[in-house]
């Protein structure tokens, strides 16, 4: 499936139907943003408030689940990439005991995907925070919908902001476009399937998002099935010869593409 994701809410890719003039600024609204509701200095109040998200992330439409350990390793890599040696801005300008209340909201109509992973990102850097997911993965959310509410250590939550938003925006972009395709063929015998044309390292997340949008997951990796394509045919000499060789290896489920 094509992959679409917005970047920073001040430097976003255009939304549907939004294109800048030649040579001009073609930036449109990002899919989601994080807004400060209130700030304070002191400890996070104990008890009450939001729930801790489950480490198991599952597509509500297909039942497709992401392995918890794989998600944890992905978060490790994503935060290491963004933090570098640390968030020098937040550490310099925000008191260590500052507490903040935040809401994550949509800036356009989307199909939500990745919100559970984003919640885990926030908790990784702000373990005492309370995170309440208001719109779980698979939700068709209108613009200005609150996706999540957060309260906790300001430094940790703001340091996690960009990584968490990137995940939600990237995966929601995939799910939103996929849902549009799925709705257009609804009621027909056509089956919408995804591909391996994904950003390296993000395939499981991208396929999770396509499942949320309504597509059927196809091959996750090259060992998932035989798919004979043009270059295979060119090297083998013909489609018939390629199929013959695959069957000779005991492979029965053979597709052409």
Protein Blocks (a to p, Z undefined) as FASTA:
>chain_A
ZZdddddfklccddehiacdehiafbdcdfbdcddfbdceddddeeehiddddfbdcdfk
lopacdfklmmmmmmmmmmmmnmnopfklmmmpcfkbccddddddfbdcddehklmmmmm
mmmmmmmbccddfbdghiacdehiafbdcdddfklmmmmmmmmmmmmmmmmmmmmmmmmm
mmmmgoiabdcdddfbdcehilmmmmmmmmmnopacddfbfkloccddfklmmmnopakl
mmmmmmmnopabdcdZZ
